[in-house]
Amino acid sequence: MIQTLAHTPGPAYAEARLANVRGFVFDIDGTLALADKLLSGYQPLPGACELLALLRQRRIPYVGFTNGSTKTPQKLSEALTAIGIELDERHTLTPVSVAVDLFQRRGYKRLLVLGGEGVWKPLADAGFDVVRSPERADDAEAVLIGWHPEFGLGDLDAACKAVWAGAAFYTVSKAAVVASREGRTLGISGALAAAVTSVTGKKAVVVGKPSPQALTCASGRLGGVRPAQMAIVGDDISLENAMAHRGGAMSIGVHTGLNSAEDFERLAPASRAHLSISGVDRLLELLK
């Protein structure tokens, strides 16, 4: 029988909700796999490979959606598929996937980007005029901050000058930490965005989870599955769980990453995961 947290809808509700899911959105770090502190060297978590194989067998679409931006979707797809977590490039999402869609809709052309290849390359490949900090681009229409462990004062200076000149301001995430095999790892994009905000007074718009834009992007990659028909599976109460509740999706919380069962239980009843489980291996058992 499915077990849910105390004070959440009962097992019958969770079971019925799970039976009606038409597409899955899986977090990667702490949910399907764990990387090292440099967010590389992935290892699958128990049940992850088998769960995705079952979904493919049943023709239920799924995407892997990380808030990390160390790798392009193509390279992340290759790294995960190599360890048995089968995700093609189109169904491997990063916040930059969302940024590409959003920036195209908003008609931006010239961008200032703080970040490595996983941040700037998808934007350049999509046809944007990308300037990489610390090079200045005071005429940029938007600034995007992503994974950038080599950042220096010049990067901060370039970003602030572009924002002061009127550029829209975005970040892939404001998360303070992410899960790795070595515990909590600093969320660099959030720290950099906070630094720019402290100087300019302008808050960054998040393009990654749990933003509405992220949910829209995931829906499109699932073939138009509506949020009410989705299950969003993740280890972070402030990201996947929050995005699920905001969009009306089913929230499935796992305890293999940042947040424990007790963390999920401490949430207000209306904000708790619809299903709180030890890991995706347990979800595999429930779906069999």
C-alpha positions as CSV (number, residue, x, y, z in Angstrom):
1,M,0.0,0.0,0.0
2,I,1.2,3.6,-0.7
3,Q,2.2,5.5,2.4
4,T,1.8,9.2,2.6
5,L,2.9,11.7,5.3
6,A,0.6,12.4,8.2
7,H,-2.0,15.1,7.6
8,T,-1.7,14.7,3.8
9,P,-4.5,13.2,1.6
10,G,-4.7,9.5,2.4
11,P,-3.3,6.5,0.5
12,A,-6.3,6.1,-1.7
13,Y,-5.9,9.7,-3.0
14,A,-2.2,9.2,-3.6
15,E,-2.8,5.9,-5.4
16,A,-5.5,7.4,-7.6
17,R,-3.4,10.4,-8.4
18,L,-0.4,8.3,-9.3
19,A,-2.5,6.0,-11.6
20,N,-3.6,9.1,-13.5
21,V,-0.1,10.5,-14.2
22,R,0.5,10.9,-17.9
23,G,4.1,12.3,-17.7
24,F,6.9,12.5,-15.2
25,V,9.4,15.3,-14.4
26,F,12.4,14.0,-12.6
27,D,15.0,16.0,-10.8
28,I,18.5,14.6,-11.4
29,D,20.9,15.5,-8.6
30,G,19.7,13.7,-5.5
31,T,16.8,12.0,-7.2
32,L,18.0,9.9,-10.2
33,A,21.7,10.3,-9.6
34,L,24.4,11.8,-7.4
35,A,27.5,13.6,-8.7
36,D,30.7,14.6,-7.1
37,K,31.2,18.1,-5.6
38,L,32.1,19.4,-9.1
39,L,28.7,18.1,-10.3
40,S,30.4,15.5,-12.5
41,G,31.1,11.8,-12.3
42,Y,27.5,10.7,-11.9
43,Q,26.4,7.5,-10.3
44,P,22.8,6.3,-10.5
45,L,20.7,6.1,-7.4
46,P,19.0,2.7,-6.6
47,G,16.1,2.0,-9.0
48,A,16.6,4.9,-11.3
49,C,17.6,3.0,-14.4
50,E,14.9,0.4,-13.9
51,L,12.2,3.0,-13.3
52,L,12.9,4.8,-16.5
53,A,13.0,1.5,-18.4
54,L,9.5,0.7,-17.0
55,L,8.2,4.1,-18.1
56,R,9.6,3.6,-21.6
57,Q,8.0,0.1,-21.8
58,R,4.6,1.7,-20.9
59,R,5.2,4.6,-23.3
60,I,4.8,7.1,-20.5
61,P,6.9,10.2,-21.3
62,Y,9.4,11.6,-18.9
63,V,12.0,14.3,-18.7
64,G,15.1,14.8,-16.5
65,F,15.2,18.4,-15.2
66,T,18.2,19.7,-13.3
67,N,18.7,23.2,-12.0
68,G,22.4,22.7,-12.7
69,S,24.0,24.4,-15.7
70,T,27.5,22.8,-15.6
71,K,26.7,20.8,-18.8
72,T,24.8,21.4,-22.0
73,P,21.7,19.2,-22.3
74,Q,23.6,17.2,-24.9
75,K,26.6,16.5,-22.7
76,L,24.4,15.8,-19.6
77,S,22.3,13.4,-21.7
78,E,25.4,11.6,-22.8
79,A,26.8,11.4,-19.2
80,L,23.6,10.0,-17.8
81,T,22.9,7.6,-20.6
82,A,26.4,6.2,-20.2
83,I,25.5,5.1,-16.6
84,G,22.1,3.6,-17.7
85,I,19.9,6.6,-17.0
86,E,18.5,6.9,-20.5
87,L,17.6,10.5,-21.4
88,D,17.9,11.9,-24.9
89,E,18.9,15.5,-25.4
90,R,15.4,16.8,-26.0
91,H,14.2,15.3,-22.7
92,T,17.2,16.5,-20.7
93,L,16.4,19.9,-19.4
94,T,18.5,22.5,-17.7
95,P,17.5,26.1,-16.8
96,V,19.2,27.2,-20.0
97,S,16.7,25.1,-22.0
98,V,14.0,27.3,-20.3
99,A,16.0,30.5,-21.0
100,V,16.3,29.7,-24.7
101,D,12.5,29.3,-25.0
102,L,11.8,32.4,-22.8
103,F,14.3,34.7,-24.5
104,Q,13.1,33.8,-27.9
105,R,9.5,34.6,-26.9
106,R,10.7,38.0,-25.5
107,G,12.6,38.8,-28.7
108,Y,16.0,39.3,-27.0
109,K,19.0,39.2,-29.3
110,R,22.1,40.3,-27.4
111,L,22.9,38.6,-24.1
112,L,25.6,38.9,-21.4
113,V,26.2,35.5,-19.8
114,L,28.1,34.7,-16.7
115,G,28.9,31.0,-16.8
116,G,30.7,28.1,-18.5
117,E,29.9,26.1,-21.6
118,G,26.7,24.7,-20.1
119,V,25.3,28.2,-19.8
120,W,26.5,30.1,-22.9
121,K,26.7,27.4,-25.6
122,P,22.9,26.5,-25.8
123,L,22.2,30.2,-26.2
124,A,24.8,30.7,-28.9
125,D,23.6,27.5,-30.7
126,A,20.1,29.0,-30.6
127,G,21.3,32.0,-32.5
128,F,21.6,34.6,-29.8
129,D,24.5,37.1,-29.8
130,V,26.2,36.0,-26.6
131,V,28.9,38.0,-24.8
132,R,30.7,36.1,-22.1
133,S,31.8,38.0,-19.0
134,P,34.1,39.5,-17.9
135,E,33.8,41.0,-21.4
136,R,31.5,44.0,-21.1
137,A,28.1,44.3,-22.9
138,D,26.5,47.4,-21.6
139,D,24.0,47.2,-24.5
140,A,22.9,43.7,-23.7
141,E,19.1,43.2,-23.5
142,A,19.4,40.5,-20.8
143,V,21.9,39.2,-18.3
144,L,21.9,35.5,-17.4
145,I,23.9,34.0,-14.5
146,G,24.6,30.3,-14.3
147,W,27.3,27.9,-13.0
148,H,30.5,29.9,-12.9
149,P,33.0,28.6,-10.3
150,E,35.8,30.7,-11.9
151,F,34.0,34.0,-11.4
152,G,36.0,37.1,-10.5
153,L,35.4,40.8,-9.9
154,G,35.3,41.5,-13.6
155,D,32.2,39.3,-14.0
156,L,30.4,41.1,-11.3
157,D,31.4,44.5,-12.7
158,A,30.2,43.5,-16.2
159,A,26.9,42.2,-14.9
160,C,26.2,45.2,-12.8
161,K,27.0,47.7,-15.6
162,A,24.6,45.9,-18.0
163,V,21.8,45.8,-15.4
164,W,22.4,49.5,-14.6
165,A,22.1,50.2,-18.4
166,G,18.6,48.5,-18.4
167,A,19.3,44.8,-19.2
168,A,16.7,42.4,-17.8
169,F,18.3,40.2,-15.1
170,Y,18.0,36.4,-14.9
171,T,19.5,33.5,-13.0
172,V,19.3,29.8,-13.5
173,S,18.6,29.3,-9.8
174,K,18.6,31.0,-6.4
175,A,19.2,27.7,-4.5
176,A,21.9,28.1,-1.8
177,V,23.0,24.5,-2.1
178,V,22.6,21.4,-4.3
179,A,23.0,17.7,-3.5
180,S,26.2,15.7,-4.3
181,R,27.8,12.5,-3.1
182,E,29.9,14.6,-0.8
183,G,27.0,16.4,0.8
184,R,25.8,19.9,0.1
185,T,27.5,21.9,-2.6
186,L,27.4,25.6,-3.0
187,G,24.8,26.9,-5.5
188,I,27.1,29.4,-7.3
189,S,24.5,31.0,-9.5
190,G,22.3,32.0,-6.5
191,A,25.3,33.5,-4.7
192,L,26.3,35.5,-7.8
193,A,22.8,36.7,-8.4
194,A,22.6,37.9,-4.8
195,A,25.8,39.8,-5.3
196,V,24.5,41.6,-8.3
197,T,21.2,42.4,-6.5
198,S,23.1,43.8,-3.6
199,V,24.9,46.2,-5.9
200,T,22.1,47.1,-8.3
201,G,19.0,46.7,-6.2
202,K,17.5,44.6,-9.0
203,K,16.2,41.1,-8.3
204,A,16.9,38.3,-10.7
205,V,14.1,36.3,-12.4
206,V,14.6,32.6,-11.9
207,V,14.4,30.6,-15.2
208,G,14.9,27.2,-13.6
209,K,12.8,25.4,-11.1
210,P,10.3,26.3,-9.5
211,S,9.4,29.0,-12.0
212,P,6.3,29.0,-14.1
213,Q,8.5,29.1,-17.2
214,A,10.2,25.9,-16.1
215,L,6.9,24.1,-15.8
216,T,5.8,25.4,-19.3
217,C,9.1,24.1,-20.8
218,A,8.7,20.7,-19.2
219,S,5.1,20.4,-20.4
220,G,6.2,21.1,-23.9
221,R,8.9,18.5,-23.8
222,L,6.4,16.0,-22.5
223,G,4.2,16.5,-25.6
224,G,1.8,18.9,-24.0
225,V,1.0,16.9,-20.9
226,R,-0.8,19.4,-18.6
227,P,0.6,20.0,-15.1
228,A,-2.5,18.4,-13.5
229,Q,-1.5,15.2,-15.3
230,M,2.2,15.3,-14.3
231,A,4.1,14.0,-11.4
232,I,7.2,16.0,-10.3
233,V,9.7,13.9,-8.5
234,G,12.5,15.5,-6.5
235,D,14.5,15.8,-3.3
236,D,14.1,19.6,-2.7
237,I,11.1,21.0,-1.0
238,S,11.8,24.5,-2.3
239,L,12.2,23.4,-6.0
240,E,10.4,20.3,-7.2
241,N,7.8,20.2,-4.4
242,A,7.1,24.0,-4.7
243,M,6.8,23.8,-8.5
244,A,4.4,20.9,-8.3
245,H,2.1,22.7,-5.9
246,R,2.2,26.0,-7.8
247,G,1.3,24.2,-11.0
248,G,-1.2,21.8,-9.7
249,A,0.9,18.7,-10.4
250,M,1.4,15.7,-8.2
251,S,4.4,16.2,-5.9
252,I,6.5,13.1,-5.1
253,G,9.3,13.8,-2.6
254,V,12.3,11.5,-2.2
255,H,14.8,11.4,0.7
256,T,18.0,10.6,-1.2
257,G,19.2,14.2,-1.6
258,L,18.8,17.5,0.2
259,N,15.7,16.9,2.2
260,S,14.7,14.2,4.6
261,A,11.3,12.7,5.4
262,E,11.2,14.9,8.5
263,D,11.9,18.0,6.3
264,F,8.9,17.1,4.2
265,E,6.7,16.4,7.2
266,R,7.6,19.8,8.8
267,L,5.9,21.6,5.9
268,A,2.5,23.1,6.3
269,P,-0.1,20.4,5.5
270,A,-1.2,22.1,2.2
271,S,2.4,22.3,1.0
272,R,3.5,18.7,1.7
273,A,4.4,16.2,-1.0
274,H,1.4,14.1,-2.1
275,L,3.7,11.2,-1.7
276,S,6.9,11.1,0.4
277,I,9.1,8.1,-0.2
278,S,12.6,6.9,0.5
279,G,13.7,7.0,-3.1
280,V,12.8,6.3,-6.7
281,D,13.4,2.6,-6.1
282,R,10.2,2.8,-3.9
283,L,8.4,4.5,-6.8
284,L,9.4,1.7,-9.0
285,E,7.8,-0.8,-6.6
286,L,4.6,1.3,-6.5
287,L,4.3,1.4,-10.3
288,K,4.9,-2.3,-10.9
